[in-house]
Amino acid sequence: MSTAAPKSAISVWPQLEQLLPLVSKPIQYVGGELGAVVKDWDAAAVRWALMYPDAYEVGVPNQGVQILYEVLNEQADVLAERTYAVWPDLEALMRERGVSQFTVDSHRPVGAFDLFGLSFSTELGYTNLLTALDLAGIPLDSADRTEAHPIVVAGGHAAFNPEPIADFIDAAVLGDGEEAVLEITAIVRAWKAEGSPGGRDEILLRLAKTESVYVPRFYDVTYLPDGRIHRVVPNRAGVPARIHKRTTMDLDQWPYPKKPIVPLAESVHERYAVEIFRGCTRGCRFCQAGMITRPVRERSIETVGQMVREGLEFSGYSEVGLLSLSSADHTEIGDMCSGLAEQYAGTNVSLSLPSTRVDAFNIELAQELSKNGRRTGLTFAPEGGSERIRRVINKMVSEEDLIRTVVTAYSNGWRQVKLYFMCGLPTEQDEDVLQIARLAHEVIKAGRAATGSKDIRCTVSIGGFVPKPHTPFQWAKMDRPEVIDNRLRLLKQAINSDRSLGRAIGYRYHDGEPSLIEGLLSRGDRRVGAVIRRVWEKGGRFDGWNEHFSFQRWVESAGETLPAFGVDLDWFTVRERFEDEVLPWDHLDSGLDKDWLWQDWQDSLSEFEQDDCRWTPCFDCGVCPSMDTEIQIGPTGKKLLPLTPLNASGPRVHAH
């Protein structure tokens, strides 16, 4: 493949427009949405192409990309545009007609930008990264790129172990992006103003020296005879031995998105979303998001109120999603919900808490969320079916809590709740999973008794457990897909064993095969890059979509590539890790102390529960001292009514 970059920044729209009548959902490639920004190409000193590597309908509501898009475009001399994965029908036509990967904002070739930033919330988007690079005329291997090509930067949760894609990216950023993208932009701006001295190597070295941008090419990995990593060391002077994550501390200073993008085509979330706090200290041992986003930082009640008011005015949405890892845990969630419910009383605006902890949901919250008559869906996540497995995973929800909570919802007019569980957890036995059926039966019985109605339902949704880096379960082995699938079959039989109750219970599950591959990618090292490339060459695209995912393709590709390194698919997935093993991401610092994580893994095996450090003394996970951060929670003592200007925020109270 040619390594010459498409230097032209001329819009590909004239060629693309001819292809749109020939593909499904052409509207997704058109751009021009409310909230989209088109700036003067020639007036910009630094130009970013931002990608969520999935279809438009999934990517356009992504909060991370929307925030970075707005933060960058607010800079006078910076331009940011968006690009998404194109469906295979358009990909084939683009290859046939020589049309490059393009941005939806002004349809410019992605290869013409200075930086190409991708946000990965799941590892199953890696094949879409290769498609985008190839269509953009950017060499797949970072080693083959010149200063004529964009700098390819990965971010998002999956970037906390970017080793499987180390050959394909130039850099990765760990943690919060708001300040990080501005720092990277400033470094690139200065380098370009100086006439790009030292070429691509020099700009990557400048980024690496910040200690918060990881440049894989500056690190060498050596292996032991048994396949484990021996060590990961910098291969040039001035490059730090460890890279640290970025933490944006004062969320009130970053009230984004202010002008959300309102898609023209249907998307997975049609709402104005406000992140009400970041981080989580509940300590669920499977949850990478909760571990890597510590410490907890709350947005003040006034900032949330202001964001909702301006976001609704701008977008015209009629639903507000109060986002976080556990929204009902915000110290002022009651006042926030009642204030918003009062403000929008008599309108068609509804509130939703997309993730609600069972033990934090109460009758007042239920009433506030249903005030305007429209009840959005309620999802609760007990995660484990038995009390025992919930102790193992540190998900401290009792059966009584769950029944009480669901009865509260049914009694307040909800007719449908969703319960989310996982299958394949460490130490799990068939019985732990079968308990899910008993729980679901109890939920329906209690709901019918409380409401006197048979017209209530619950949906049981099962996801496959995937061990993730920077969690206590990073050492755990996975169950084989046939074990998972057998448990799911037994569970379905158990749910339907009582016809009267089973009829009221919906059952949705993910089979074990995609989870195993996600496990390969989440804990893989650089050798896994060969598997990703082979899968992509065999036609792998959109692996997060059931209809496009092929387990056989992944197994065959692993079988063709990994033996050359003396390892195989099982070695990466169904093998438990050793305490002293060098893990592929050990040089990437999420702030969590590895010894603390190991101890928590041992605690899980002995079914010991760990408290939430927001309300108890610190238990030394390492984040606050190592990152020079601290937990930021209310209460601020403020109320949402009447609306106050943004600068009137009250004092913040810091725990610890």
Helices and strands as residue ranges (DSSP letters): H 13-19, G 20-22, G 26-29, G 41-43, E 46-52, H 56-59, H 63-73, E 78-84, H 88-97, G 110-112, E 115-119, G 123-125, H 126-135, G 142-144, E 151-155, G 157-160, G 163-165, E 171-173, H 178-193, H 199-208, E 213-214, G 216-218, E 219-223, E 229-234, E 243-244, G 251-253, E 272-275, E 277-278, H 288-292, E 297-298, H 301-315, E 319-323, G 327-329, H 333-343, E 350-352, G 358-360, H 363-369, E 378-383, H 387-393, H 399-411, E 416-423, H 430-451, E 457-464, G 472-475, H 481-495, H 499-502, E 505-509, H 512-522, G 526-528, H 529-537, H 551-561, G 562-565, H 569-573, E 588-589, H 594-605, H 623-627, E 632-633, G 646-648, E 653-654
